[in-house]
Every structure is written in C-alpha cells, then in structure tokens.
Amino acid sequence: MTYKKNSDTSRGAGKSSSGPTTGKLSRREFAKTSFVAGAAAVTVPNVLRADPQSADDALPVAKSSDKNVAHSQEWRDGLTIPAEYYLDLEHYKEDERYIGENFWLLADHVNRIPETGDFFVFKFGLGESVIVVRGEDQEIRAFNNVCRHRGSRLCKHDEDPRPNDERLSVKQLGESGNAQFFRCPYHAWLYDLDGSLMDAYDVHDDFDMADNGLVPCHTRVEEGQIFLNFSRAAEPPPFERLTKGGDFGEFAKKYGIANLKIAARRSYPIKGNWKLAIENFLECYHCGAAHKTLVTTHDFDYTLTQSQKKRRQSQISAWLGQETVEGSGQLNPGFESGSLDGKQLAPLLPNLKEPTRVTDRVDTYWSTGYWRSYDDYVAMARFTPRGPESTDAEIIWLVHPDAVEGKDYDPEKLMALWDITMREDAWLVENNHVGVKSGGYRAGHYSAREGWPSGFIDWYMNEVVKA
C-alpha cells in the first residue's frame, strides 16, 4: 500500500491494503490484514497504516454466518455485543491472552530513555509488567519486572505496597529513572542492565547464574518508537511491514518522528473496558456532539448538512490556495495547527520548509497506537488494556529536537487541544461502561458512520472470542 497524505475522515483505522477495496472479504482474508492476526495463522502484511476510510465506505467484513459461532443467537453483525463481553473477568482474561500473544503494543518513544541506565516500567493487563531499559551498548531491551528468585517486583508497579513509614528499611526502584543495576528489594539479588544475574548470595553450588537472568520481553524499535509483545513463544508474531517501510515508515520519515523531542506527556486512566475505548476512538460519529473544540479545528463534523459541508470545503480550499477533497485531513479555515486559537505552537518539524496547514495520521491496527501530525508537532497516543474495567491511555507530544521549552513552545498550550479531546473521550467511555452494566442494556445498532467499530466487533467475536 502506498501512503496517501492528508487523508482523514475519522480518528480511527484506515483501509486495508492486502485485499480488494470493493466486495466482501472472507473472514480469513480479513484476518490476514489484521495487525493482531496470530503468527501461526498468517503473515501480517500491513502493520501500520494511514489513509483512513470513510464511514460511508466502511470495510466489508465477514458476517457471523461465515462461521458456526456459539454466540450467533445472541449477537449478529452490525450490533453491539452482549454486556458480558465487556464486563466479565473470564472474558477479559481471554482478551488479555489473545492480545498478549498477537499484538505489538506501542510503549513509548526512544527519547524517553536517552542515556545508559535510563528505564521505565510498562504495564499491561492484570499483572504484566516489564522494565524497558537502555543498556551500556545503547540497545533498548525489555525484561519482565520479576525477580528470578521468588518472583518479587524489582521496580514499582502501580500502587506501592510499602506502608508509609520512613523507618522501614525496604527500598525499591520507582516506575522510571536511571539505574546502574536492578536490585530486588526482597533478598538483594542484583541484575545488570542486560538482564544477566550479577550477584546472588548463599546459593547452592550447582546454581547456574547464567541461566537465571531476567526473562526478556519481545521488543522492537522502529522509527524511534518502542513496541512490545507479551507472547511467551520463542518467536513473536510477524512485524515485517515496519522494517520494510510501508505506511508508517513513510509517515515517520516525512515528519522525522524518530528524532523528535518529547515536549510533554499526560496519562488518562480510563475506568472502562478496552473495547469500549477502541470503539470510541475508531469513529467520529460522536465528534460533532462531544468534541466541539476538535471540530472547530478539524473538518470532522459529520452533523453538517450537505450545503454546509460544501461551503466549508470551499472555505478550506480558499484557505489552502488549492483544491481539496471533503474529509481529506484538512484543518478548518484560519487554523495553522492543532491549537485552540489556530496559531502555530512550536517550530516547524525538521523536514518541513514551509507550513502546509494540513494534518496527517497513521495508526496500528484497531488504533491501539495512534499518531496525529501537524506542521509543528506530532501527538502520539496509546491504549493499553489493564483489566475488565480499566484501560491505560496516554498521549505524548513530540516537537522539533532543537525546540526550547518556554521559548519555542508552551507545554500547556501544546497539549490543550488533544488534552481536552482525550478527557472528553475518557468521560464518554466511562459513561458508556456504566451504562453497559445496567440490566436495561440491549445490543444496539451501529450507524452508517460507525463502520469501523462494527468491523472491530465483528473481528473480536469471530477471532478473539473463538480463538
């Protein structure tokens, strides 16, 4: 697939490139386009994509009749799923298992850990935790945050279990920082930055130090982005498209993402199921009603009448000085960036010589990782499942590597547009989640503007539930 610039009709996933763009795909053919398809089943031909698809031309997906599924009487294509698939712990455990085995999850940007010994803890699911660290050889590796002796956490993971009493001797590394080694707070076993066991006292004579290093986690660094896979298999699922360029490669090179500076970051813990968070981010059917600030900046308001859309597009074309296509990723007239007042927020990104006044995006399959570009910054977002009623969301804002905080950019102004949008989204998802808990919840019909959430749920019921 060739990356197509300035194409944007929703905030969510884009067109698949490995099948026809018209007609229906079989369930298996559709699965072959999926970022999360299992390594044993398929070779993943397209991991990160741009050129999102209009909800009016939603991706054809397999119907539930393509498979003799046990849930066919309680769910069918085009409907939301029964509440149990959002709420039940056992269903969530199966979701987590599938994601851990098949997803490459966006963790962070390499510039979070620029120096030897810099590290951070990445958390996934109910208990998975890995230490991502830059070694003495400057390689970035990830290791399970678990001592090989008796299983204690080496670094802090969520809530600190220690009583708040400074008289206590127990010490533990935090969730990020710089370390010369990793010391278990329980029995003081020491691990080097490469995961090898450096010291363990009073062990048996036949104890093999070399065989008791930290357990590694599958790690990939592509265009400055750190991805993790939690499969316990020796070989992780395929990841070829990034290494061969493809959509993300072209997008990343256009904006020089690998070398950009982290200007700000903000976490948004969502009290809602990961599927509700993804469904929300895959469509902009709600944008006109729920994101007034966003639709003021972007041409995302699908509540406009045809005459209003035509007038808006004429205004955008006049503003840009060129013809545009409706919904093609343009900013609204008068807006030079993703800002509240329309003004540029930071220096132009390294590879841009003059303002374009447009916005691009690319994402991992089903938008668990997402990048939104402007002339002066890139906002990268991730969504990570943590439990049946918990999803971690985070946005990282990237600017020109030479930009100086306070002189070239104001972090609060830089964050404002997407901070507001994500806070609104978090509320929407949490409100949706508590509604699903009600005995009055019934499967609902997706609208014509919700082709991607509908396709996501079809994939989920036919691939994850039946895996």
Legacy VTK file of the C-alpha trace (Angstrom):
# vtk DataFile Version 3.0
C-alpha trace
ASCII
DATASET POLYDATA
POINTS 467 float
0.000 0.000 0.000
1.238 3.471 -0.800
0.900 6.062 1.890
-1.599 8.735 0.891
-1.111 12.058 2.543
-3.720 14.291 4.099
-6.380 11.610 4.140
-8.624 11.686 7.167
-12.310 11.016 7.572
-12.226 9.574 11.087
-9.848 9.348 14.002
-9.672 5.581 13.684
-8.401 2.816 11.455
-7.782 3.132 7.743
-8.176 0.999 4.665
-6.554 -2.374 4.436
-4.083 -2.774 1.609
-3.881 -6.525 1.168
-7.335 -7.179 -0.257
-9.748 -5.629 -2.724
-11.318 -2.325 -1.779
-14.698 -3.418 -3.110
-16.713 -6.552 -2.434
-16.729 -8.668 0.679
-13.696 -10.345 2.204
-13.914 -13.738 3.777
-13.285 -13.830 7.497
-9.896 -15.423 6.922
-8.907 -12.920 4.237
-9.939 -10.092 6.524
-7.910 -11.600 9.357
-4.842 -11.621 7.110
-4.922 -7.837 7.035
-5.046 -7.612 10.803
-2.234 -6.259 12.910
-3.235 -8.741 15.573
-3.554 -11.904 13.500
-1.690 -14.833 15.013
1.792 -15.694 13.776
0.869 -19.333 13.263
-2.138 -18.473 11.145
-0.907 -15.741 8.813
1.916 -13.493 7.799
0.896 -9.945 8.698
1.290 -7.877 5.526
0.338 -4.491 6.914
1.001 -3.414 10.467
0.692 0.360 10.454
-1.454 2.279 8.030
-2.663 5.691 7.024
-5.410 6.740 4.597
-8.394 6.130 6.915
-11.607 5.021 5.317
-14.807 6.978 5.188
-17.565 5.598 7.349
-19.750 5.777 4.240
-17.427 3.241 2.615
-16.717 1.038 5.601
-14.518 -2.030 5.198
-16.612 -5.089 4.280
-16.195 -7.724 6.937
-17.225 -11.323 7.369
-20.714 -11.915 8.689
-21.315 -14.113 11.685
-22.863 -16.631 9.303
-19.362 -17.261 7.884
-18.675 -19.288 10.972
-20.770 -21.602 13.102
-20.259 -19.498 16.203
-21.771 -20.368 19.551
-22.894 -16.788 20.189
-24.789 -16.414 16.889
-28.194 -16.381 18.618
-27.261 -13.529 20.947
-25.145 -11.440 18.603
-25.066 -10.692 14.903
-23.037 -8.461 12.644
-23.958 -4.787 12.904
-24.914 -4.942 16.588
-23.002 -4.095 19.736
-22.061 -7.106 21.852
-23.749 -8.557 24.943
-22.677 -6.892 28.192
-20.784 -9.963 29.417
-18.063 -9.421 26.802
-17.367 -6.001 28.279
-17.757 -6.864 31.950
-16.927 -10.484 32.809
-13.479 -11.225 34.192
-13.177 -14.551 32.373
-13.885 -12.931 29.007
-11.325 -10.250 29.823
-8.693 -12.874 30.654
-9.198 -14.391 27.212
-8.903 -10.911 25.651
-5.664 -10.341 27.510
-4.259 -13.700 26.479
-5.048 -13.033 22.819
-3.637 -9.511 22.866
-0.506 -10.628 24.700
0.172 -13.336 22.140
-0.700 -11.410 18.978
-0.442 -7.627 19.440
2.608 -5.416 19.219
1.765 -2.673 21.735
3.120 0.849 21.453
5.073 1.541 24.647
6.879 4.872 24.207
9.384 6.934 22.228
13.107 6.130 22.481
13.861 9.653 23.663
12.211 8.854 26.967
15.340 6.838 27.834
18.222 8.625 26.059
21.081 7.706 28.445
22.653 4.458 29.591
20.661 3.066 32.518
17.525 5.098 31.801
14.443 2.923 32.270
10.681 2.918 32.648
8.079 0.310 33.597
5.400 -0.595 31.058
2.247 -2.265 32.399
-0.186 -4.459 30.530
-3.191 -6.392 31.743
-3.898 -7.558 35.265
-0.295 -8.228 36.212
2.136 -7.999 33.318
4.957 -5.546 33.910
8.233 -5.058 32.050
11.290 -2.894 32.576
12.325 -1.113 29.365
15.973 -0.039 29.683
18.822 1.383 27.603
21.940 -0.738 28.087
25.609 0.141 28.065
25.710 -0.791 24.371
22.859 1.746 23.792
20.475 -1.050 22.820
16.929 -0.864 24.204
15.699 -4.075 25.815
12.723 -5.098 27.910
12.628 -7.597 30.766
9.820 -8.940 32.908
9.695 -6.960 36.134
10.043 -10.133 38.188
12.986 -11.394 40.235
14.075 -14.910 39.242
14.492 -15.891 42.904
10.946 -15.815 44.296
9.055 -13.506 41.989
9.189 -10.090 43.648
8.796 -6.926 41.615
12.167 -5.257 41.031
10.650 -1.854 40.221
7.477 -0.243 41.430
4.294 -1.330 39.638
1.211 0.798 40.253
0.492 1.197 43.956
3.451 0.958 46.329
2.747 -1.921 48.751
5.002 -0.481 51.473
3.429 1.216 54.488
4.089 4.937 54.529
6.721 4.708 57.249
10.225 6.098 56.708
11.607 3.908 59.488
11.250 0.827 57.289
14.350 -0.485 55.520
12.714 -1.768 52.336
13.743 0.210 49.255
12.589 -0.223 45.681
13.260 1.486 42.370
10.405 3.605 41.043
8.461 3.289 37.796
11.120 5.254 35.885
14.572 6.699 36.425
18.202 5.777 35.939
19.895 2.707 37.380
23.335 1.098 37.284
21.698 -2.255 38.068
18.367 -3.649 39.284
18.248 -4.814 42.893
15.444 -6.957 44.236
14.037 -5.342 47.409
13.421 -8.786 48.973
16.755 -10.658 49.037
19.003 -8.190 47.170
19.709 -10.262 44.069
21.365 -7.959 41.522
20.749 -7.831 37.779
22.784 -5.999 35.147
21.263 -3.667 32.549
21.375 -6.514 30.024
19.254 -8.667 32.333
22.020 -11.001 33.450
22.217 -12.022 37.123
25.221 -10.281 38.688
25.052 -11.466 42.295
23.064 -13.892 44.426
24.490 -14.925 47.809
24.382 -18.306 49.558
23.063 -20.189 46.545
23.728 -23.904 46.012
26.946 -25.000 44.325
25.091 -26.247 41.253
23.180 -22.971 40.810
23.731 -21.581 37.297
23.987 -17.777 37.369
23.890 -17.563 33.569
20.596 -19.451 33.467
18.848 -17.167 35.950
18.844 -13.780 34.288
15.699 -11.714 33.871
13.111 -13.084 31.455
13.135 -10.956 28.279
10.057 -9.459 26.632
9.846 -9.260 22.820
10.940 -5.750 21.835
11.051 -3.825 18.555
12.269 -0.289 17.934
11.013 1.216 14.684
11.424 4.866 13.671
12.108 5.791 17.288
9.006 4.020 18.615
9.261 1.199 21.152
6.868 -1.735 20.667
6.396 -4.715 22.998
4.839 -8.139 22.544
3.940 -10.282 25.550
3.930 -13.682 23.860
5.758 -16.426 25.767
6.693 -18.098 22.481
10.327 -18.002 21.413
9.353 -16.112 18.259
6.923 -13.171 18.385
4.219 -12.557 15.761
5.406 -11.033 12.448
6.363 -7.388 12.259
7.711 -7.059 8.714
5.852 -4.054 7.396
7.622 -1.553 9.619
11.080 -2.765 8.714
10.245 -2.575 5.006
8.936 0.979 5.157
5.244 0.922 4.350
2.764 3.495 5.569
4.272 4.165 8.967
7.795 4.298 7.567
6.837 6.957 5.039
4.799 8.878 7.586
7.594 8.729 10.182
10.263 9.858 7.730
8.124 12.703 6.429
7.936 14.209 9.914
11.272 12.947 11.278
9.495 11.252 14.182
12.465 9.145 15.314
14.486 12.209 16.275
11.774 14.437 17.668
11.863 15.699 21.241
9.333 14.703 23.875
7.821 18.029 24.895
5.025 16.773 27.151
3.129 13.665 28.181
-0.089 13.009 30.055
-1.791 9.831 31.236
-5.549 9.246 31.163
-6.518 6.152 33.161
-9.960 5.145 31.917
-12.400 3.226 34.104
-13.795 1.284 31.195
-13.238 -1.825 29.106
-10.581 -1.613 26.403
-13.071 -2.493 23.655
-15.255 0.485 24.532
-12.176 2.742 24.399
-11.193 1.386 20.986
-14.741 1.579 19.616
-14.894 5.224 20.666
-11.583 6.089 19.026
-12.447 4.280 15.783
-15.275 6.654 14.892
-16.030 10.330 14.722
-19.794 9.910 14.621
-19.755 11.444 18.108
-17.337 14.268 17.328
-19.850 16.936 16.368
-21.812 16.386 19.565
-18.997 15.637 22.022
-15.835 17.370 20.740
-16.721 20.972 19.948
-13.102 22.061 20.330
-11.858 19.336 17.975
-14.382 20.033 15.216
-13.639 23.744 15.471
-10.061 22.886 14.466
-10.576 19.902 12.128
-13.008 19.151 9.335
-14.574 16.353 11.418
-18.150 17.498 11.980
-20.441 14.941 10.337
-23.566 16.680 11.657
-23.245 19.362 8.958
-25.772 19.410 6.143
-24.602 18.842 2.561
-24.781 22.570 1.814
-22.802 23.353 4.965
-20.178 20.753 4.007
-19.859 22.198 0.513
-19.458 25.721 1.885
-16.895 24.519 4.457
-14.871 22.735 1.768
-14.826 25.854 -0.388
-13.535 27.831 2.577
-10.802 25.262 3.238
-9.738 25.283 -0.423
-9.531 29.077 -0.376
-7.532 28.997 2.864
-5.037 26.475 1.468
-4.942 28.002 -2.003
-5.647 24.621 -3.629
-8.486 22.239 -4.304
-9.204 19.719 -1.574
-11.394 16.677 -1.122
-14.052 16.628 1.584
-12.804 14.887 4.725
-9.239 14.711 3.421
-7.488 15.646 6.655
-7.575 19.391 6.326
-7.652 21.882 9.144
-10.514 24.323 9.126
-10.044 27.814 7.643
-7.808 30.023 9.792
-6.100 27.115 11.600
-2.375 26.582 11.116
-2.020 23.820 13.709
-3.907 21.679 16.186
-4.294 24.570 18.608
-7.178 26.286 20.368
-6.587 29.638 18.692
-5.423 28.319 15.319
-1.874 29.595 15.730
1.345 27.640 15.287
2.540 26.260 18.647
6.167 25.278 18.002
8.853 25.485 15.293
8.135 23.645 12.054
9.125 19.995 12.172
12.589 19.278 10.735
11.567 18.047 7.285
9.106 20.850 6.538
10.353 24.010 4.832
7.051 25.901 4.951
3.621 25.493 6.557
1.171 23.135 4.861
-1.838 23.773 7.161
-2.852 20.130 6.952
-2.932 17.170 9.318
-1.989 13.535 8.725
-2.416 10.396 10.821
-1.338 6.784 10.980
-2.176 4.045 13.457
-1.619 0.449 14.458
-4.423 -1.929 13.676
-7.552 -1.062 15.677
-5.830 2.139 16.868
-4.086 0.744 19.962
-1.296 3.073 18.801
-2.004 6.359 17.004
-0.023 9.314 15.624
-1.533 12.673 14.605
0.765 15.136 12.814
0.695 18.866 12.306
3.303 21.185 10.844
4.751 21.887 14.274
4.125 18.793 16.432
3.083 15.170 16.500
0.747 13.749 19.139
1.198 10.007 19.703
-1.398 8.100 21.709
-1.635 4.564 23.055
-4.440 2.469 24.547
-3.409 -0.469 26.751
-5.855 -2.915 28.413
-5.353 -3.256 32.177
-8.469 -5.120 33.323
-12.153 -5.662 32.533
-12.905 -2.141 33.776
-9.559 -0.432 33.222
-7.676 0.938 30.196
-4.485 2.969 30.245
-4.451 5.849 27.755
-1.523 8.194 27.257
-0.608 10.993 24.864
2.976 12.074 24.150
3.603 15.353 22.324
6.688 15.498 20.071
8.326 18.681 18.742
11.439 19.745 16.822
14.542 18.351 18.605
16.020 21.841 18.978
12.859 23.472 20.349
13.309 25.024 23.786
10.520 24.882 26.351
9.358 28.328 27.425
10.969 29.954 24.405
9.750 27.988 21.403
6.708 26.303 22.907
4.425 26.341 25.937
3.635 22.750 27.041
0.144 23.630 28.275
-0.828 25.305 25.013
0.767 22.463 23.063
-1.296 19.869 24.924
-4.562 21.794 25.093
-6.491 20.506 22.044
-5.812 16.795 22.484
-5.855 17.011 26.268
-9.408 18.342 26.094
-10.348 15.728 23.492
-8.914 12.817 25.483
-10.581 13.980 28.700
-13.872 14.096 26.820
-13.238 10.644 25.352
-12.344 9.197 28.758
-15.635 10.507 30.167
-17.579 9.132 27.196
-16.037 5.667 27.598
-16.580 5.584 31.360
-20.176 6.727 30.951
-20.661 4.065 28.277
-19.168 1.409 30.567
-21.504 2.126 33.491
-24.438 2.126 31.080
-23.497 -1.336 29.816
-23.631 -2.552 33.439
-27.352 -1.799 33.587
-29.911 -4.572 33.252
-31.596 -2.322 30.722
-28.674 -2.580 28.274
-29.561 -4.268 24.984
-27.458 -4.810 21.870
-27.608 -1.611 19.822
-27.392 -0.993 16.081
-24.284 0.738 14.747
-24.996 3.704 12.481
-23.819 4.108 8.885
-20.995 6.277 10.278
-19.713 3.519 12.552
-18.349 1.029 10.045
-15.041 0.663 11.833
-16.422 -0.030 15.332
-18.835 -2.507 13.751
-15.943 -4.180 11.911
-13.861 -4.240 15.079
-16.626 -6.013 16.999
-17.165 -8.484 14.157
-13.433 -9.251 14.227
-13.487 -9.554 18.010
-16.389 -12.010 18.143
-15.088 -14.149 15.296
-11.376 -14.045 16.091
-10.820 -13.330 19.773
-13.885 -14.946 21.349
-13.477 -18.032 19.185
-9.661 -18.192 19.397
LINES 1 468
467 0 1 2 3 4 5 6 7 8 9 10 11 12 13 14 15 16 17 18 19 20 21 22 23 24 25 26 27 28 29 30 31 32 33 34 35 36 37 38 39 40 41 42 43 44 45 46 47 48 49 50 51 52 53 54 55 56 57 58 59 60 61 62 63 64 65 66 67 68 69 70 71 72 73 74 75 76 77 78 79 80 81 82 83 84 85 86 87 88 89 90 91 92 93 94 95 96 97 98 99 100 101 102 103 104 105 106 107 108 109 110 111 112 113 114 115 116 117 118 119 120 121 122 123 124 125 126 127 128 129 130 131 132 133 134 135 136 137 138 139 140 141 142 143 144 145 146 147 148 149 150 151 152 153 154 155 156 157 158 159 160 161 162 163 164 165 166 167 168 169 170 171 172 173 174 175 176 177 178 179 180 181 182 183 184 185 186 187 188 189 190 191 192 193 194 195 196 197 198 199 200 201 202 203 204 205 206 207 208 209 210 211 212 213 214 215 216 217 218 219 220 221 222 223 224 225 226 227 228 229 230 231 232 233 234 235 236 237 238 239 240 241 242 243 244 245 246 247 248 249 250 251 252 253 254 255 256 257 258 259 260 261 262 263 264 265 266 267 268 269 270 271 272 273 274 275 276 277 278 279 280 281 282 283 284 285 286 287 288 289 290 291 292 293 294 295 296 297 298 299 300 301 302 303 304 305 306 307 308 309 310 311 312 313 314 315 316 317 318 319 320 321 322 323 324 325 326 327 328 329 330 331 332 333 334 335 336 337 338 339 340 341 342 343 344 345 346 347 348 349 350 351 352 353 354 355 356 357 358 359 360 361 362 363 364 365 366 367 368 369 370 371 372 373 374 375 376 377 378 379 380 381 382 383 384 385 386 387 388 389 390 391 392 393 394 395 396 397 398 399 400 401 402 403 404 405 406 407 408 409 410 411 412 413 414 415 416 417 418 419 420 421 422 423 424 425 426 427 428 429 430 431 432 433 434 435 436 437 438 439 440 441 442 443 444 445 446 447 448 449 450 451 452 453 454 455 456 457 458 459 460 461 462 463 464 465 466
